[in-house]
Amino acid sequence: MLNRLKEYQFSALEKVFGGLPGEVYLFGSKVNLKRKGGDIDILWICPNDDLRTLQKKLELTVKYQKMFDERIDIQIFPSIE
């Protein structure tokens, strides 16, 4: 895996997004090996209209930040089908 996530960050993301429908992608500075710092940028392609809400985004953000006090930015988009 070519990214700058540490193992504990990857494990935490698996706990946060595991079991949710759709696909989860890492993007932004964490996928650029030449960069330093930066928040964790996540793109969640979610097929379920009921889960694509600000409330769900905040819930997932808080769930991650309770494990680690780090910045995470979650973008939720519908599936293209």
Secondary structure, 3 states (H helix, E strand, C coil): CCCCCCHHHHHHHHHHHCCCCCEEEEEHHHHCCCCCCCCEEEEEEECCHHHCCHHHHHHHHHHHHHHCCCCEEEEEEECCC
